């Protein structure tokens, strides 16, 4: 975590509350500053006036306001600055991230994730790059907020992934997702010849031992949830289907599981039953419709161009040159 600290002397340190901490409870902010200490330690410090807000004693449930000054008169654990990324690394991460940026607003960052890259968790993940980029480009540091991915994208799935840049952005995007207001379209290569549009609706459950999502049945151990996936064949040649896919729910591995269940596994996805001898599957988050997102400024739609290896496969196996691929996509987007 990177904070704008203003040391006064050896006995106190001041933190300034930013807009990304607006309305956050004081005790929750302090938990981030004293993450190795107990809540009782924090409450005692507040009672004994060893932590003041705007020079006054404050209750743990006080809702912090932008511009508030939190003054601490006890030593801070060195872990407070553990997440502060050195400037050279910030700049290096910013340069690495730039080719992936599709669109950026004050609240959200839209990226075109490469296949094979972890979205979160880990030193080399996309999340780590974004946090370094955020620190390098955002002069207003937050006490408790840090940017993070707002939806999942599997390691071997490429395409659009959205990161928060502000607390408001995170709240608005997550709320719109829960209410089904954000429409994402994927592109995939399927085994077999899908002759017509299909809507796949099943109860799915997760097998954590196998790390697979399956159709729920009598032997299902975990709770099942209903899932819907709509599929449109864009081109069918050589035993493959180039398809557009829309999700109406967000289950783990939903597309991979549904494609397998209905007899059209993602080509190369041997975990889910593909017999095609290619080293990996092609699944790309291509388009994200944001018309109903209540943020300003806000793009109505974001699109991520297909990776070169995906495009090469379409050319070699389905005889589709790039111009024809995007012509098919344009027609699809105009179809009600």
Protein Blocks (a to p, Z undefined) as FASTA:
>chain_A
ZZddddfblmbccddddfklgoiafklmmmmmmmmbcfklmmmmmmnopaceehiacdfk
lccdehiacddfbdcdfklmmmpccfklmmmmmmmmmmmpmbdcfkbccddddehiafbg
cjklmklmmmmmmmmmmmbacfkbccddfbdcdfklgcjddddfbfklmmmmmmmmmnop
accddddddedjdfbdcdddddddddfklopacdddfklmbdcdddddddddfbdcehia
cdddddfbdcehklmmmmmmnopacehilmnopabdcfbdcdddfbccfklpccddddfb
dcddddfklmmmmmmmnopafklmmmmmmmmmmpZZ
